[in-house]
């Protein structure tokens, strides 16, 4: 095994030590695992979609379907079919309904 010596900023060293304590591992082992994970991720080519999904998941803006939704969702239905069905439904777009409701609520709060 090759040897690598790093000088870490104090804040980064503290984060590493906290993770090591939390996982009951040596800081050295935690650092190796982090490097392996990060470097392996670079080796595997990912599509733009995969990168966007990952960023959204890390930000908490995208989550996998719950078991309940997974049971009722039809994986054979495409995004285009859903859009077409919603387009045929008629009525106002949801965005307009939301804007109207916000305006009404704002007006009630001001009066």
N, C-alpha and C positions, 0 to 999 in steps of 0.2 A: 504494500500500500504506500502511495506517495504521501509526503508530508507537506502541508500548506499552513503557513502561519498568517493569521489575519489580525489586523488592528481594527477593532470595532468601536464605533461611537458608544459612549456609555449607555445611551438610551436603547440602542439595539442589543447591547450585551444584556441589559436588564430584561428586555423582552424575551431573549433566548433563554435566560435563566428561569424566568417565570414559566415558560412553556415546558422546559425540562422538568421543573418541579411538579407542574400539573400532570405531566405524562409519566412521571417517575422514571425518567431517562437521564442519561448524562447529557450535558449541553453539546458535547462533541457529536453524539449520536443524533440528537435533534437537528443539528446543523447539517449533518450528512443527509438526513432524510429530506430536509427542505431543499437542499441543493439537487438531490436526485429527482425529486418531484418537479421542480422548476425546469431543470435542464431536460428531463425526459419530455416535458410538455412542448418544448421548443423543437424537439426532434420529430414529433408527430405533426405533419401538416394539417392545419385546420382550416375549414372554410370560413368565410366572413360571417356566415350565419352562426356557426358554432362559437366564434369569438363574441358576437353580439349577445347570444344567449347566455354565455358565461358571465359577461359584464352585468347584464340585467339580473341574473340570479344573485351575483355577489352584492348588488345594490338592493336586493330584496324586492325588485319590481317584477320578477317572474318566478313562479313556483310550479313544480310539477302538479298535474291534476291530482286531486284527492281521490281516494278509493271510491267514494260515492259518485263523483263526476265521471270517473273512468268507467264505472258500470253502465252509465246511461249514454256515454259518448259513443258515436259510431265512427270508428277509424276509417271507414270506407268513404265517408263524405269529405269532399275536398273543400278547401278554402273558397274556391271560386263558386262552388255550388251553394255554400252558405251565403255568400255575398248576393248571388242571384236571387235566392229565396227571400232574403231581407229586402232586396230591391223591389220585389213583387208585392211585398206586404202592404205597401202604401202608407199613407200618413206622413207625419213629419219625421225628419231624421232625429235620432236620439240627441244629437248635439244641440239642435234647436230647442227641444223640450227642456234640456238641462239649463240652457241659457235663460229661457222664459221663467223657469222655476226659480232660478237664482235672482232674476230681476224682481219677481214677485216677493220673494223673501226679503230682499234688500229694501223694497218699498215698505213692507210691513214693519221692518225694524226701524225705519226712519219716521214712521207715523206714530 
